[in-house]
Amino acid sequence: MTSASPHLVWDWNGTLLNDLSLVVACTNAVFASEGGPSVSSDEHRVRFRRPIADYYAEVLGRAVGDDAFGRLDRIFHDAYRSGLTSCELAHDAVDAMTAWSGSQSLLSMWFHDELVPAVATYGLAGRFARVDGLRAQVGGDRKAESLVRHLDALGVDGRSVVLIGDSLDDADAARSVGAHAVLYTGGFTDRSRLVASGHPVADTLTGAVTLATHLVDPLHRA
């Protein structure tokens, strides 16, 4: 039997971890390797989407097949690993996690074997009921299937869940399991795109938790 108690799923990159500048730099390394243009942080926030191969194809002006994307994904992640020590948690990440009174977990589309030690490095070990990252060799796909597996492993009913993330893909993943989503404007997606989705939007993580609490209060009282 799955639990109906309120549960919060956190996104990692661009949400709890403030890595937008690094991600844009790594994305530009990908584009430079193909003789493509560079993008600013604002441009990235307007154009970024999953599957990431579609985003790359739009900027480069040509299709990006599986083999090409695998090579570009390696370029991105090699650059990302080199710069990760420059990234910090979002300024109110710890306060936001502390403000949530129910269970919480972490689901990222970053590689699992690198995510778990990184979470510990940032002092967050033990805060989450479960931490899941990508177990494939190549990233870039949508989050929905990973969220299904994550909630199944937790024994949590999607209807009792709020996902806090920074992308429309997070919202789509939440919708696919009957969960709520609160979208955070401090990450990879332009605020106007998040607002246009119709989901609740917050400019801070503590504000996102407040919205999340309001969404699941009726479930909690039931």
Contacts in CASP RR format, 6 or more apart in sequence:
PFRMAT RR
TARGET T0000
AUTHOR 0000-0000-0000
METHOD contacts of the structure
MODEL  1
MTSASPHLVWDWNGTLLNDLSLVVACTNAVFASEGGPSVSSDEHRVRFRR
PIADYYAEVLGRAVGDDAFGRLDRIFHDAYRSGLTSCELAHDAVDAMTAW
SGSQSLLSMWFHDELVPAVATYGLAGRFARVDGLRAQVGGDRKAESLVRH
LDALGVDGRSVVLIGDSLDDADAARSVGAHAVLYTGGFTDRSRLVASGHP
VADTLTGAVTLATHLVDPLHRA
2 151 0 8 1.000
2 155 0 8 1.000
2 156 0 8 1.000
2 157 0 8 1.000
2 158 0 8 1.000
3 154 0 8 1.000
3 155 0 8 1.000
3 156 0 8 1.000
3 157 0 8 1.000
3 160 0 8 1.000
4 157 0 8 1.000
4 159 0 8 1.000
4 160 0 8 1.000
4 219 0 8 1.000
5 102 0 8 1.000
5 103 0 8 1.000
5 160 0 8 1.000
5 220 0 8 1.000
6 102 0 8 1.000
6 103 0 8 1.000
6 160 0 8 1.000
6 161 0 8 1.000
6 162 0 8 1.000
6 216 0 8 1.000
6 219 0 8 1.000
6 220 0 8 1.000
7 102 0 8 1.000
7 103 0 8 1.000
7 104 0 8 1.000
7 105 0 8 1.000
7 129 0 8 1.000
7 154 0 8 1.000
7 156 0 8 1.000
7 160 0 8 1.000
7 161 0 8 1.000
7 162 0 8 1.000
8 100 0 8 1.000
8 102 0 8 1.000
8 103 0 8 1.000
8 104 0 8 1.000
8 105 0 8 1.000
8 161 0 8 1.000
8 162 0 8 1.000
8 163 0 8 1.000
8 164 0 8 1.000
8 209 0 8 1.000
8 212 0 8 1.000
9 104 0 8 1.000
9 105 0 8 1.000
9 106 0 8 1.000
9 107 0 8 1.000
9 147 0 8 1.000
9 150 0 8 1.000
9 151 0 8 1.000
9 161 0 8 1.000
9 162 0 8 1.000
9 163 0 8 1.000
9 164 0 8 1.000
9 179 0 8 1.000
10 16 0 8 1.000
10 97 0 8 1.000
10 104 0 8 1.000
10 105 0 8 1.000
10 106 0 8 1.000
10 107 0 8 1.000
10 128 0 8 1.000
10 163 0 8 1.000
10 164 0 8 1.000
10 165 0 8 1.000
11 107 0 8 1.000
11 108 0 8 1.000
11 163 0 8 1.000
11 164 0 8 1.000
11 165 0 8 1.000
11 166 0 8 1.000
11 167 0 8 1.000
11 170 0 8 1.000
11 184 0 8 1.000
12 106 0 8 1.000
12 107 0 8 1.000
12 108 0 8 1.000
12 110 0 8 1.000
12 115 0 8 1.000
12 119 0 8 1.000
13 19 0 8 1.000
13 23 0 8 1.000
13 108 0 8 1.000
13 109 0 8 1.000
13 110 0 8 1.000
13 188 0 8 1.000
14 20 0 8 1.000
14 23 0 8 1.000
14 90 0 8 1.000
14 165 0 8 1.000
14 166 0 8 1.000
14 184 0 8 1.000
14 186 0 8 1.000
14 187 0 8 1.000
14 188 0 8 1.000
15 90 0 8 1.000
15 164 0 8 1.000
15 165 0 8 1.000
15 166 0 8 1.000
15 184 0 8 1.000
15 187 0 8 1.000
15 205 0 8 1.000
16 89 0 8 1.000
16 90 0 8 1.000
16 93 0 8 1.000
16 97 0 8 1.000
16 106 0 8 1.000
16 124 0 8 1.000
16 205 0 8 1.000
17 87 0 8 1.000
17 88 0 8 1.000
17 89 0 8 1.000
17 90 0 8 1.000
17 93 0 8 1.000
17 122 0 8 1.000
18 87 0 8 1.000
18 88 0 8 1.000
18 89 0 8 1.000
18 90 0 8 1.000
18 91 0 8 1.000
18 186 0 8 1.000
18 187 0 8 1.000
19 84 0 8 1.000
19 87 0 8 1.000
20 41 0 8 1.000
20 44 0 8 1.000
20 45 0 8 1.000
20 186 0 8 1.000
20 187 0 8 1.000
20 188 0 8 1.000
21 41 0 8 1.000
22 80 0 8 1.000
22 83 0 8 1.000
22 84 0 8 1.000
22 86 0 8 1.000
22 87 0 8 1.000
23 44 0 8 1.000
23 80 0 8 1.000
23 188 0 8 1.000
24 39 0 8 1.000
24 40 0 8 1.000
24 41 0 8 1.000
24 44 0 8 1.000
25 79 0 8 1.000
26 75 0 8 1.000
26 76 0 8 1.000
26 77 0 8 1.000
26 79 0 8 1.000
26 80 0 8 1.000
27 39 0 8 1.000
27 44 0 8 1.000
27 76 0 8 1.000
28 38 0 8 1.000
28 39 0 8 1.000
29 75 0 8 1.000
29 76 0 8 1.000
29 79 0 8 1.000
30 56 0 8 1.000
30 72 0 8 1.000
30 75 0 8 1.000
30 76 0 8 1.000
31 37 0 8 1.000
31 38 0 8 1.000
31 39 0 8 1.000
31 56 0 8 1.000
31 59 0 8 1.000
31 60 0 8 1.000
32 38 0 8 1.000
33 72 0 8 1.000
33 75 0 8 1.000
34 60 0 8 1.000
34 72 0 8 1.000
36 59 0 8 1.000
36 60 0 8 1.000
37 59 0 8 1.000
39 47 0 8 1.000
39 59 0 8 1.000
42 190 0 8 1.000
44 188 0 8 1.000
45 187 0 8 1.000
45 188 0 8 1.000
45 189 0 8 1.000
45 190 0 8 1.000
45 193 0 8 1.000
46 190 0 8 1.000
46 193 0 8 1.000
47 55 0 8 1.000
47 58 0 8 1.000
47 59 0 8 1.000
48 55 0 8 1.000
48 167 0 8 1.000
48 188 0 8 1.000
48 189 0 8 1.000
49 55 0 8 1.000
49 167 0 8 1.000
49 168 0 8 1.000
49 169 0 8 1.000
50 109 0 8 1.000
50 140 0 8 1.000
50 141 0 8 1.000
50 142 0 8 1.000
50 143 0 8 1.000
50 167 0 8 1.000
50 169 0 8 1.000
51 140 0 8 1.000
51 141 0 8 1.000
51 142 0 8 1.000
52 69 0 8 1.000
52 73 0 8 1.000
52 139 0 8 1.000
52 140 0 8 1.000
53 64 0 8 1.000
53 65 0 8 1.000
53 66 0 8 1.000
53 69 0 8 1.000
53 140 0 8 1.000
54 64 0 8 1.000
56 64 0 8 1.000
56 69 0 8 1.000
56 72 0 8 1.000
57 63 0 8 1.000
57 64 0 8 1.000
64 72 0 8 1.000
69 138 0 8 1.000
69 140 0 8 1.000
70 138 0 8 1.000
73 138 0 8 1.000
73 139 0 8 1.000
73 140 0 8 1.000
77 111 0 8 1.000
81 114 0 8 1.000
84 118 0 8 1.000
89 122 0 8 1.000
90 96 0 8 1.000
90 186 0 8 1.000
90 205 0 8 1.000
92 204 0 8 1.000
92 205 0 8 1.000
92 206 0 8 1.000
93 205 0 8 1.000
95 205 0 8 1.000
95 206 0 8 1.000
96 204 0 8 1.000
96 205 0 8 1.000
96 206 0 8 1.000
96 207 0 8 1.000
96 208 0 8 1.000
96 209 0 8 1.000
97 104 0 8 1.000
97 124 0 8 1.000
97 127 0 8 1.000
99 206 0 8 1.000
99 209 0 8 1.000
99 210 0 8 1.000
100 209 0 8 1.000
100 212 0 8 1.000
100 213 0 8 1.000
101 213 0 8 1.000
103 129 0 8 1.000
103 156 0 8 1.000
104 127 0 8 1.000
104 128 0 8 1.000
104 129 0 8 1.000
105 128 0 8 1.000
105 129 0 8 1.000
105 130 0 8 1.000
105 131 0 8 1.000
105 132 0 8 1.000
105 150 0 8 1.000
105 154 0 8 1.000
106 115 0 8 1.000
106 119 0 8 1.000
106 124 0 8 1.000
106 128 0 8 1.000
106 130 0 8 1.000
106 131 0 8 1.000
106 132 0 8 1.000
107 132 0 8 1.000
107 133 0 8 1.000
107 143 0 8 1.000
107 146 0 8 1.000
107 147 0 8 1.000
107 150 0 8 1.000
107 163 0 8 1.000
108 115 0 8 1.000
108 131 0 8 1.000
108 132 0 8 1.000
108 133 0 8 1.000
108 134 0 8 1.000
109 133 0 8 1.000
109 134 0 8 1.000
109 139 0 8 1.000
109 140 0 8 1.000
109 141 0 8 1.000
109 143 0 8 1.000
109 146 0 8 1.000
110 133 0 8 1.000
110 134 0 8 1.000
111 133 0 8 1.000
111 134 0 8 1.000
111 135 0 8 1.000
111 139 0 8 1.000
112 132 0 8 1.000
112 133 0 8 1.000
112 134 0 8 1.000
112 135 0 8 1.000
115 131 0 8 1.000
115 133 0 8 1.000
116 131 0 8 1.000
119 125 0 8 1.000
119 128 0 8 1.000
119 131 0 8 1.000
129 154 0 8 1.000
130 150 0 8 1.000
130 153 0 8 1.000
130 154 0 8 1.000
132 146 0 8 1.000
132 149 0 8 1.000
132 150 0 8 1.000
132 153 0 8 1.000
133 146 0 8 1.000
134 146 0 8 1.000
142 169 0 8 1.000
142 172 0 8 1.000
142 173 0 8 1.000
143 169 0 8 1.000
143 170 0 8 1.000
143 172 0 8 1.000
143 173 0 8 1.000
144 172 0 8 1.000
144 173 0 8 1.000
144 176 0 8 1.000
144 177 0 8 1.000
146 173 0 8 1.000
147 163 0 8 1.000
147 173 0 8 1.000
147 174 0 8 1.000
147 176 0 8 1.000
147 177 0 8 1.000
147 179 0 8 1.000
148 176 0 8 1.000
148 177 0 8 1.000
151 157 0 8 1.000
151 158 0 8 1.000
151 161 0 8 1.000
151 177 0 8 1.000
158 177 0 8 1.000
158 178 0 8 1.000
158 179 0 8 1.000
159 178 0 8 1.000
159 179 0 8 1.000
159 219 0 8 1.000
160 179 0 8 1.000
160 216 0 8 1.000
160 219 0 8 1.000
161 174 0 8 1.000
161 177 0 8 1.000
161 178 0 8 1.000
161 179 0 8 1.000
161 180 0 8 1.000
162 174 0 8 1.000
162 179 0 8 1.000
162 180 0 8 1.000
162 181 0 8 1.000
162 182 0 8 1.000
162 212 0 8 1.000
162 215 0 8 1.000
162 216 0 8 1.000
163 170 0 8 1.000
163 171 0 8 1.000
163 173 0 8 1.000
163 174 0 8 1.000
163 179 0 8 1.000
163 180 0 8 1.000
163 181 0 8 1.000
163 182 0 8 1.000
164 170 0 8 1.000
164 181 0 8 1.000
164 182 0 8 1.000
164 183 0 8 1.000
164 184 0 8 1.000
164 205 0 8 1.000
164 208 0 8 1.000
164 209 0 8 1.000
164 212 0 8 1.000
165 181 0 8 1.000
165 182 0 8 1.000
165 183 0 8 1.000
165 184 0 8 1.000
165 208 0 8 1.000
166 183 0 8 1.000
166 184 0 8 1.000
166 185 0 8 1.000
166 186 0 8 1.000
166 187 0 8 1.000
166 188 0 8 1.000
166 189 0 8 1.000
167 183 0 8 1.000
167 187 0 8 1.000
167 188 0 8 1.000
167 189 0 8 1.000
168 183 0 8 1.000
168 189 0 8 1.000
168 193 0 8 1.000
168 194 0 8 1.000
168 197 0 8 1.000
170 181 0 8 1.000
170 183 0 8 1.000
171 181 0 8 1.000
171 183 0 8 1.000
171 197 0 8 1.000
171 199 0 8 1.000
173 181 0 8 1.000
174 180 0 8 1.000
174 181 0 8 1.000
175 181 0 8 1.000
180 200 0 8 1.000
180 212 0 8 1.000
180 215 0 8 1.000
180 216 0 8 1.000
181 199 0 8 1.000
181 200 0 8 1.000
182 199 0 8 1.000
182 200 0 8 1.000
182 201 0 8 1.000
182 202 0 8 1.000
182 208 0 8 1.000
182 211 0 8 1.000
182 212 0 8 1.000
182 215 0 8 1.000
183 189 0 8 1.000
183 194 0 8 1.000
183 197 0 8 1.000
183 199 0 8 1.000
183 200 0 8 1.000
183 201 0 8 1.000
183 202 0 8 1.000
183 208 0 8 1.000
184 201 0 8 1.000
184 202 0 8 1.000
184 203 0 8 1.000
184 204 0 8 1.000
184 205 0 8 1.000
184 208 0 8 1.000
185 191 0 8 1.000
185 194 0 8 1.000
185 201 0 8 1.000
185 202 0 8 1.000
185 203 0 8 1.000
186 203 0 8 1.000
191 201 0 8 1.000
191 203 0 8 1.000
194 201 0 8 1.000
195 201 0 8 1.000
200 211 0 8 1.000
200 215 0 8 1.000
202 208 0 8 1.000
202 210 0 8 1.000
202 211 0 8 1.000
END
